Amino acid sequence: MDAEFFAKGLAIGFSIAAPVGPIGVLCIRRTLADGMRTGLAAGLGAATADAAYGAVAGFGLSSLSSFLVRQQAWLAFFGGGFLCYLGARTFFALPAGADWKALATAPRSLLRASGPADAYVSTLILTLSNPATILSFVAVFGSLGLGAAIDAFAATTLVAGVFLGSALWWLILSAGIGLMRSRIVGARMRIINRVAGAVLFAFGLYALAHALLGWIHPTKP
């Protein structure tokens, strides 16, 4: 039975992480700019957030889940603003090695030589601020009959599977992109920065619009 819960967690974590959204775009860009370690660290930040929200759904913490749903407009506003910031920084970022003097004197930021630790933290915050994440887990767990009906050990096994399933996707993505990194330099990397920045900024604007609609038509508890 525990193996079954673990397998279900793996499938849930992998399937929720796999669709390419703002976190996927950010992970791809991090891998291309700073290498596989940084890209994987970004993905693990998202996997940690997936596990946290999986725990909320898996342990049947309905009060916390309801609170997060009620605050989804504020979460979307925070996440949207952060995405717009990251999108703008990515759009104007220099390709790796394009201007070492400028990079050496540039202020430290989330997208400029920040390293795996900051990549992890930034994607953790972004994923936690995405209200769709908790709603996805509540919906999937509910449809599979998981949550309050299972014991604590089974829920822990399930959440561990969610984390590892999500982490597996980010490992595959960062490793695959890392293999192509040596071929993407100079002008190509500048184009990728422009495209990735524009996509992240668009996701940010969408989240801000979602927040505005949430305030106009608030979700009932």
Order of alpha helices (4+ residues) and beta strands (2+ residues): alpha-alpha-alpha-alpha-alpha-alpha-alpha-alpha-alpha-alpha
